[in-house]
Amino acid sequence: MSLNTYGHLFRVTTWGESHGPALGATVDGCPPGVPITEEMLQVWLNMRKPGQNKFTTQRREADAVEILSGTFEGVTTGTPIQLMIRNTDQRSKDYGEIAEKFRPGHADITYWQKYGIRDYRGGGRSSARETAARVAAGGVARAALAQLAPGLSITGYMVGMGERDIDRANFDWAQISQNPFWTPDAQAAEDWAIYLDGLRKAGSSVGALIEVTIKGCPPGLGAPIYGKLDTDLAAAMMSINAVKGVEIGEGMAAARLTGEANADEISMGENGPEFSSNHAGGILGGISTGQDIVVRFSVKPTSSILTPRGTITKSGEASEIVTKGRHDPCVGIRAVPVAEAMAAAVVLDHLLLDRGQTGGLRGPIGG
């Protein structure tokens, strides 16, 4: 299986399976001299780890990250950083029934068709457990960004669950970390808790809509034609398990606007160019404008549910399956820290690319 690496200069290779002894990431291209400790990375992993409340899978994993290489006396050396997270709460017996059956909505059938072999224990490499390694690598990216772009921040949050959306009038950044759904709308959080608890008890699941805002991104990141910042951000989000759609800024809704409504008018402010709106989501021509970068993506309902579903066996016989084990009733909840990590890796990658190509040169505007 190839293509387990993403990034251009800041490159991340993830490895490991859901029910193997461990999983992790090899991070190459991180600048030297960046302060990094296991405790710093653990902060981000704790946001993603399972079993923290009744709305996520009850698999109990500490998700404790170990740094095996690439640092000395608490700072990066510029050499490959090896990160490892041990699996400690696997229950492979929960998956014995699916050894010969394909779970609808899962990658079981496509892995089998492509490779002729698959690890059916929790989905193996296709499991969302792999994203723990991404979060660890994203922690490295955040540490580097803190030095290279100290005013930059990346915040993910849930704006929709099933057919329920937040009320943008209630948007409060401070609320995002105060509820299990990472949502900025406190009233929506209360409503979603009741709704999702009912689905959880019924053994069902629901999808979600996640938004990520990148503030303080300097203008000039990204390059035409095939190195666009939004291209790589979209690919990064689309690579997350269960994601089925990605949009930047106004996204799909831009198709319903006129040119007058969609254009972000420009004026000259005291500190440089200012935009009247941000329908473009902070990116024009694949290059950052200096405005907030806004990325949004949809996460499908968790395919592992207790309702019997029709399927076939490897021999082609008709069958029925109920997915046992411990699963998230809304996998979108734990996709939030994963999305932040992917955004951090992409932005750092493009910051390094820009530094290498232009050395920070910018076209002057004004006097």
Summary of the structure (lengths in Angstrom):
residues: 367
radius of gyration: 21.4
end to end distance: 54.7
largest distance: 74.6
contacts: 1193
relative contact order: 0.17
helix: 34%
strand: 24%
